[in-house]
Amino acid sequence: MAEAFRFAVRVKPGARREAVGGRWGDGALVVAVAAPAVEGKANEAVRKALAGAFGVRKQDVEVVAGARGRDKVVQVDPAPADARDVLERLLG
């Protein structure tokens, strides 16, 4: 059974287009979403975007810290075997 995989993300809500990739600060993954930062809409969009990037279901992606801010900690559980490689590739 794969264990959970946690990593930091920096969210850019209200972006023109959704994108996952790039490095912010000390290594947080940049996630740009079109959804506004209102009533959890950006968090849901982040979960959906990361699920697509990691090839998992949306319900397997959870915001475990920073739900009300741009800097978040996200957990993918269960994580795919190549989760660390996917993250490194997305960080560029």
C-alpha positions in Angstrom: 0.0 0.0 0.0 1.4 3.4 -1.0 1.8 5.9 1.8 0.7 9.5 1.7 2.9 12.1 0.0 2.9 15.7 1.3 4.4 18.8 -0.4 4.1 22.5 -0.3 2.2 24.5 -3.0 1.8 28.2 -3.7 -1.6 29.0 -5.2 -2.3 31.7 -7.7 -6.1 32.1 -7.7 -7.9 34.0 -10.5 -5.4 33.1 -13.1 -6.2 33.4 -16.8 -5.5 29.7 -17.3 -4.9 26.8 -15.1 -1.4 25.5 -14.8 0.7 23.2 -12.5 4.4 23.8 -12.6 7.2 26.0 -11.4 9.0 26.6 -8.2 8.1 29.3 -5.6 10.5 30.3 -2.8 12.0 27.3 -1.0 10.6 24.8 -3.4 6.8 25.0 -3.2 5.0 23.9 -6.4 3.1 26.7 -8.2 -0.5 25.9 -9.0 -2.4 28.6 -11.0 -6.2 28.2 -11.0 -9.0 30.2 -12.6 -11.2 29.9 -9.6 -11.4 32.9 -7.2 -10.2 32.6 -3.6 -13.8 32.6 -2.3 -15.7 30.0 -0.3 -13.2 27.2 -1.0 -13.5 27.4 -4.8 -9.7 27.8 -5.3 -9.0 24.9 -3.0 -11.3 22.7 -5.0 -9.7 23.8 -8.2 -6.2 23.1 -6.7 -7.3 19.6 -5.8 -8.6 19.0 -9.3 -5.5 20.4 -11.0 -3.1 18.4 -8.8 -5.2 15.2 -9.2 -4.8 15.6 -13.0 -1.1 16.3 -12.7 -0.4 13.2 -10.5 -2.9 10.9 -12.2 -5.1 10.3 -9.1 -8.7 10.9 -8.2 -9.6 14.4 -6.8 -10.7 12.8 -3.5 -7.2 11.4 -3.1 -5.8 15.0 -2.9 -6.4 16.9 0.3 -5.3 20.4 1.5 -3.9 19.6 5.0 -2.6 23.0 5.9 -3.1 26.6 4.7 -6.7 26.2 3.5 -7.3 30.0 3.8 -4.0 31.2 2.4 -2.0 31.0 -0.8 0.7 28.8 0.8 -0.6 25.3 1.4 0.5 21.8 2.3 -1.2 19.2 0.1 -1.4 15.4 0.7 -1.9 12.8 -2.0 -3.1 9.6 -0.4 -2.6 7.0 -1.6 0.3 8.4 -3.6 1.3 6.9 -6.9 4.7 5.1 -7.0 6.2 7.9 -9.1 4.8 10.8 -7.0 8.3 12.2 -6.1 9.4 12.0 -9.7 6.3 13.8 -10.9 6.8 16.5 -8.3 10.4 17.0 -9.3 9.4 17.3 -13.0 6.7 19.8 -12.2 9.0 21.9 -10.1 11.3 22.2 -13.2 
